[in-house]
Amino acid sequence: MSWRSRAAGLALLELLVRGTLKRRSAQAAAWEALDELPWTRRTGRRDEIGLVEDRRHELVALLGRVWPEWGGVLAALTARGLAPTPDGWNELEDAQRAEGLPQLPNQLNRRTAAALVAPHSKATLTTRRLAAIGDALTTHDGSVRLRPPLGLVAVTPRGNVDLAAVAAVLGEVSIPDRAFAGGLALEGPVRAALLVENRGAFCDLPVIDGWLLVHVPGWDTATVAQLLGRLQEIPVVHFGDLDPNGVRIFQHLRAMRPELRWFVPEFWGELVENKGLAGEWPEDLDLAEAPELVRALARRALWLEQEPVAVDARTPAALGAVIAGPHR
């Protein structure tokens, strides 16, 4: 048993200050080791030990060896009215980090914010940590890749951009999260929007008059959600792989856009024998509203990739039929 971990040191400190120690999962090893020492006794309460007062000096000596700074830590906790527990320690560290913050910009990437007010950039931004950064808006800073139709314009407080003109030069346009947060709006004729799961299919689909093509890379949909909020009056269609993850992605997107349509053209079934890939379908995956081709693939334990359909000459007309027909 190593007593030099922070969890073990706090267990010793709590036992010294409070005279008792409850068993916590994060301090289980320290609790069990203390439970076996003659310094402690069971209190009669579930998962709680108490300090034998005659052995207090031994506990103080151990703390001095493994955590020489414990006195200063206890003073800092006490000054803020915090308990000598893992939660108290975390709150103390958060408070100390908050006191040392530099001047912050109006917007701050959530990873940058976490690196400033939490132990590391991937830590959770709790309510307390968010309060420390004040009015700064935390951002996801994703982006959405678009192939816009002719006439689509991005309107922002800083000026307007003809997205189709940019795409004519670069092949596509990328709009970052912060542009949406800054009030970007879309103006111009859009017949429909097509959400495309895979990068290759997104790039290789032919130009379809009036359609806005949107790359939706798996579960990274935070910025796509911002885009959908600006496309309220047009039909939106999803085009992804026919496999369990593809179904889950569609269901996730449909939770954001209940009227989302699913592009599964009948001719896709012609590829089952030559292009079907062996793959299991979980029994708990809800396919009740899935197209018949999806359910048939599940029965046969096969998956289909979307790329061959992306370059099929029948795809543009089939997409037109999806938005022309009744929504299911």
N, C-alpha and C positions, 0 to 999 in steps of 0.2 A: 504494500500500500504506500503510494507516494502522497505525502501531506503538502507538497508544494504547489499543487493545482489550486486555482482560485476557488473552485467549488469546495475543496477540502479545507482551505484556510477559512472560508466563511463559515463552514460547519463548526470549526473550533471556536471561532469568534462568537458565534451565536450561543454556543453552549456556555462559553465563559460569561457573556453579558446577561443572558436570560436565565441561565441555569437549566434550561431544557433544550432539546433539539428534536424536531419532527423529521421523520424520514421523507425525503424527496427523491424523485428519480435521478435528478442531476447530482445529488450528493449521496447516492445509495452506498457507494464503496466506503466513504468516510463514516457514514452512520453505522454500517455494519462493523467496521474496525473499532469504532468507539464503544459499540455495544459489547464487544468482547473484552474491553479493558476494565480493570477494577476501579477506574475513575468514575464510571457511570453506573446507573441502576435503571431498571424499568420503572416508569412512573405509574403504571396501571392504565394509562391511556394508550389507545391503539397507536402503534408505530411511534412512540415517543420515549426518549431516554432523558434522565436527569443527571446533573453533575453531583458527585459525592464531594461535599464541601471540603473534607479533609484532604482531597487530592487536587484542589484548585491550583496549588503552586506548580504541580506537574503539568497541568494544562497550559499555564502561563509560560512555563519553560519551553514547551513544545512549540507554542505559537512564536516565541522569540526566535527559535531556530529556523523555522520554516517560513515565517513571514515577518521579518524584522520591522516592517513598516506598519504593523497592525494597529499600533497606537494612533498614528496619524489618520489612518483610515477610519477608525472608530470615532475619532473627533470630528472628521468631515461628515460622517453619517449622522452623528448626534446633532451637529449644528443645523442640519436640514430636517431633522425630525424623522430620519429614515432608519429602518430596522437593519440589523446586521445579517441580512438574508440575501439570497441571489437577486430577488426583486429589488431590494433596497440598493444593492451594489449597482445594478443596471440603471436605476434611476439616478444614482449619484454620478455615474459616468456620463449619462445623457446630459445632466445639468452642467457638468464641467465642460463637455464638448460645446454645449450651447453658449456658454460664456465666452468661448474663444473664437466665435464665428467671425469671418471677415465681412465686409460689405457685400451683400448679395445682389445679383441682378434680378430683374422682374420675373424672369423665367429661368428654371434650373432643372437640368436633367435629373430624373429621380435617382439615378446611380450616383451622380455627383452629390446630390443632397444627402443620400445615405452615407457616403464617404465622409461627409462633414459632421453629421449629427448622430451617426450610428457607428458600430465597431468597424464596418467595412461597407464597400459599395453595394454588395448584394444583400445586405441586411434589410429587414422589414422596416418600412417607414411607419411607425406607430403614430397614433394621434399625438402623443407627447412629442415625438421627434418632428412631426409636421408643424406643430405649434412653434418649435424653436426657429424654424426658418421664416416665420411671420407671413407676410403677404406674397412671398415669392411663389409663383405657380410652378408646381413640379410637372415635368413633361415626360412622356414616353419616348418621344423623338424617333418614332418609326417614320416610314414614308410609304407612299402608295405609288406604284408604277402604272401609268395610264397610256393607252393608245387612243387619243381623243378623236372625235369626228370633226369634220370641217365646221367652223363657226363657233366652236366651244371656247369661251373666254373665261379666264380666272380674273375675278374682280376683287381687289384688295385695297386697304386704306393707302397703300404705297403706290398704287397704280394698277393698270390692267395688262394682262398678258394673253396674247392669242396662242392658246395651247396647241392648236393644230399647226400653226406656223412653226412652233418650236419642234414639234414632232416631225414635221416635214424635213427638218435638218438632222435631228438626232435619232429619229425613229420612234421615240416615246418621250414621255414627260414624267418626272417624279415630283410629287408634292409632299413636303414634310409636314409632320404633326404641327409644328409651330405656326405654319401658314394657316392651317385651319383654326388653331387657337386664336390667331390674330384677326379672324373675321373673314377669311377668304370665302367668296361665293362663286358659284358657277353660273354662267349665262350663255345661252345659245341653244340651238336645236340638238336634242338628244332623243333618238327614237327609243333606245333601250340600253341597258348596261349589262355586260356579261362579265361575271366574276370567274376567273380562270385560275385553277389551283396550281398548275405546274408552269415553271418558267418557260420551258420549251414550247409548250402549247400556246402560251400567251404571245410569244414572239413570232410563232409560225402561222398563226391563224391569218387568213386573208383579210384584207380591209373589207368591212361590211358597212355600207352606206348608213350613216346616222347612228351607228353603234359605238358606245364607249366601252373599250376593253380594259379590264381592271385585273391586275395580278394580285391574287390572294394567297400568299405563301403559307399554307397550312393553318396553324392556330394563331399566327401573328395578325390579328384582326383589329387591333385597337385603332389604327389609322383608317382602315377600311370603314369602321363604324362611323367615323367622322365624315367620310365621303358619302356614305349612304344617307346620312342626315341631310345632305344637300341634294339628294336625288329622290325627293318624296313623291313626285308626280309621274315618274316613269316606271315601266316594268323593269324588274331586275331578274336575271337568269343566272343560275350557277352551273358551271361546267367543270367537273372534276373526275378523278379516277373512280372506277366502280370497284371499290374494296372497302373493308370496314372503316378505315380511317377517312376515306372519302365520304362515306355516309355520315360519320360523326361530324365532319367539317360542315357538310350541308346542314345538318340539324342545328349546329352551333350558329351558323349564319341565319338560318330561318328564325331562330329565337330573337335575333335582332331585327329581322325583316319578315314578318309572318307571311306576306304574300310572295315570297321568293319562289321562283319557278326552277325546276330541275331539268337540265338539258340531257336527256337520255334518248336520242333518236332511235327509231326502230332498226335502221341499217347497222347500228353498232352491234347488234346481235349476230351479224354475218361474220364478225371477227372472233367469235367464241372458240371455234374449233382450232383456228390457226394461231390466235394471239392470247388465248386464255392462259393465265398463270395459276399454278396450284397454290392455294392459300386458304387457310381456315377462316371461318366466320364465327364469331362468338355467339353462343346461343342466346345471350341476354341482349343482343343488339336489336333494337326495335326497327323492324322493316315493314310494319303494318301499312305505312303510306308510301313505301318505296315503289318505283316502277316495276313491272313484271320482270324485266330483264335483270334487275338487281336481285330480286328474290330467286330467280332461276340460277343465277351465279352462286348465290349462297347455298342453294340445295346441292349444287355440284362441287362446292368448295373450289371455286375459280374466281380470279380477279381479272379485271380488264384495265389497261392503261388508257389515258385519254389522248395521247399524242397522235396515234394513227387517225383518229376522228378529226383532229385539228386541221389536217391537211386534206381531208376528203372533200372532193368537189361538191358533195351534196350538203355539206354543213351549213353554208350561208342560208340556203333555202329552208333547211330544217329549223334553224334558229328563228327565221321569220315566222314559220308556222307555230312555234312555241308561243310567241307573244300575240299572234293573231287568234289562236284558239282560246277556249275557256280555261281559266286558271283552276288547277286541281291542287 
